Amino acid sequence: MGSRTGAPKRDTYRHGDLRNALVEAGLELARESGPDAVVLREATRRVGVVPNAAYRHFADRRALLSAVAQAALALLAAELEAAVVAAVPAGGDKGGPPAVARAAVRALVAGYLGFAQAEPGLFRAAFATSDMADTGNASAAGPGGLTAFQLLGAALDGLVEAGALPPGRRAGAEYFVWSAVHGMAVLLVDGPLRGLSPAEAGQAGARLMESVERGL
């Protein structure tokens, strides 16, 4: 009797939600090799179903990549939530509400840059498609129900409420902050700053935060 080289692939998924399993497989692929590695055939191979099974949930590779991008954004949001919780004391700060509000913004900046450097594949995948203009998409939200963009907006609102940002300067401030921080992240991950040592990257991030605070 000939030996079997592997179990036959199924066209059904018996251990849960196939769509979510494919997205999880796509996240693994993105983490390992970036968004270009997110392909339907490899995702189905990892899940253990025949390639055609994926088309019940995703029309094409782009649809899978879009779902993976949203999931990567949700992981980013979760990271940012955790960064804020770690940076802001539960009982407040001796510097009062302004210090607490500023700490939240700094934590978001540091968390964003940290995620990009620690998970470059997921960071690239998070922004790999052009159909994510809806920054309030629930599938991109963290455990607290807010997306990365909404977390930034809430932190800026906190600055206003604490008297650390004039109300007249609040409108559109999230676009200024996000573009500055995202630009730095891209430079550190894929640009000319990718060769910086961790200490140098930390210094660059600190200087960026100083510039953002002055700009606000």
Secondary structure, 3 states (H helix, E strand, C coil): CCCCCCCCCECCCCCCCHHHHHHHHHHHHHHHHCHHHCCHHHHHHHHCECHHHHHHCCCCHHHHHHHHHHHHHHHHHHHHHHHHHHHCCCCCCCCCHHHHHHHHHHHHHHHHHHHHHHCHHHHHHHCCCCCCCCCCCHHHCCCCCCCHHHHHHHHHHHHHHCCCCCHHHCCCHHHHHHHHHHHHHHHHHCCCCCCCCHHHHHHHHHHHHHHHHHHC
